[in-house]
C-alpha cells in the first residue's frame, strides 16, 4: 500500500462523516496463525459484526464478519476476534510490542503492575 488516500470502494463502506484514513494495519491474530492476516477496521454493533481487512502477500480484501463471542474461562469477556478465526482467542494472543512496553514499565516502576 502506498499510503495515499483509501480507494473509493473503502470510502463508500465508511460511516458517513468518518472517512477512513490511510495508514498501516497490524495483524491481530497469533504470531504463528494459519491463513490470512486480519485486523478489525470498525465495528457495526447494530448488526453484531465488524468490518475486517484480511490480507496476505497477494492482496487484501474487506469482509464484514460476525464476532467470535466465545467467553473466556471466567465468563466475563468474549473473544474480540471474528467467528471462525484460526488458532488462539484474543485473550491468548500476545502483542510483542505491548509486552515490551510492559517490561519497560515494570522495570521503571518495580512493584507496580504494568497496565
C-alpha positions in Angstrom: 0.0 0.0 0.0 1.3 3.4 -0.9 -0.1 5.5 2.0 -2.3 7.5 -0.4 -6.0 8.1 0.1 -8.1 5.0 0.6 -9.8 3.6 -2.6 -13.3 4.8 -3.4 -14.8 1.4 -2.5 -13.4 1.6 1.0 -14.7 5.2 1.4 -18.2 4.0 0.4 -18.1 1.4 3.2 -17.1 4.0 5.8 -19.5 5.5 8.3 -20.9 8.8 6.9 -18.8 11.7 8.1 -15.9 9.5 9.2 -13.9 8.7 6.1 -11.2 6.1 6.6 -7.6 7.4 6.8 -4.6 5.9 5.1 -2.3 4.1 7.5 -0.9 0.8 8.5 -2.6 -2.3 9.9 -1.1 -4.9 12.2 -2.4 -8.5 12.4 -4.5 -9.2 15.5 -4.1 -13.0 15.3 -1.5 -15.1 17.0 2.1 -14.9 15.6 2.0 -18.4 14.1 -1.6 -18.3 12.9 -2.8 -20.2 9.8 -4.2 -18.4 6.8 -4.8 -14.7 6.1 -3.8 -11.9 8.5 -6.7 -9.9 10.0 -7.3 -6.5 11.6 -10.7 -5.1 12.6 -11.2 -1.7 10.9 -14.5 -0.7 12.6 -17.4 -2.4 14.4 -21.0 -2.5 13.4 -22.8 -3.1 16.7 -26.2 -2.8 15.1 -25.5 -5.9 13.0 -23.3 -7.7 15.7 -20.4 -7.8 13.3 -17.3 -5.8 12.3 -15.5 -4.9 9.1 -12.1 -6.6 8.9 -9.3 -6.3 6.5 -7.9 -9.7 5.6 -4.6 -10.0 3.7 -1.6 -12.0 2.6 1.3 -11.3 0.2 -1.1 -11.4 -2.8 -3.5 -8.7 -1.7 -6.2 -7.6 0.8 -9.9 -7.6 1.0 -12.6 -6.2 3.3 -15.0 -8.5 5.0 -18.0 -7.9 7.3 -17.7 -10.8 9.8 -19.7 -11.7 12.9 -18.0 -11.6 16.3 -16.5 -14.8 17.7 -18.1 -14.3 21.1 -16.5 -17.3 22.8 -16.5 -16.5 26.5 -13.2 -16.6 28.5 -12.6 -19.0 31.3 -14.1 -16.6 33.8 -17.2 -16.0 31.6 -16.5 -12.2 31.9 -15.2 -11.3 28.5 -15.9 -12.6 25.0 -13.3 -13.1 22.3 -13.0 -9.9 20.2 -12.0 -11.6 17.0 -14.3 -12.8 14.2 -16.2 -16.0 14.2 -14.2 -18.9 12.8 -10.9 -17.2 13.4 -7.9 -19.5 13.3 -5.9 -20.5 16.3 -6.0 -18.6 19.6 -8.7 -16.4 21.0 -7.8 -12.8 21.6 -7.0 -13.3 25.3 -4.3 -15.8 24.4 -2.7 -13.5 21.8 0.4 -11.7 23.0 1.2 -8.4 21.2 5.1 -8.3 21.3 5.1 -4.5 21.2 2.8 -4.2 24.2 4.7 -7.0 26.0 8.0 -5.0 25.5 6.3 -1.8 26.8 5.0 -3.7 29.8 8.5 -5.0 30.5 10.0 -1.5 30.4 7.3 -0.1 32.6 7.8 -2.9 35.1 11.5 -2.1 35.2 10.8 1.6 35.8 8.2 1.1 38.5 9.1 -2.1 40.4 6.2 -3.5 42.4 3.6 -1.7 40.3 1.6 -3.8 37.8 2.0 -2.7 34.2 -1.2 -1.5 32.5 
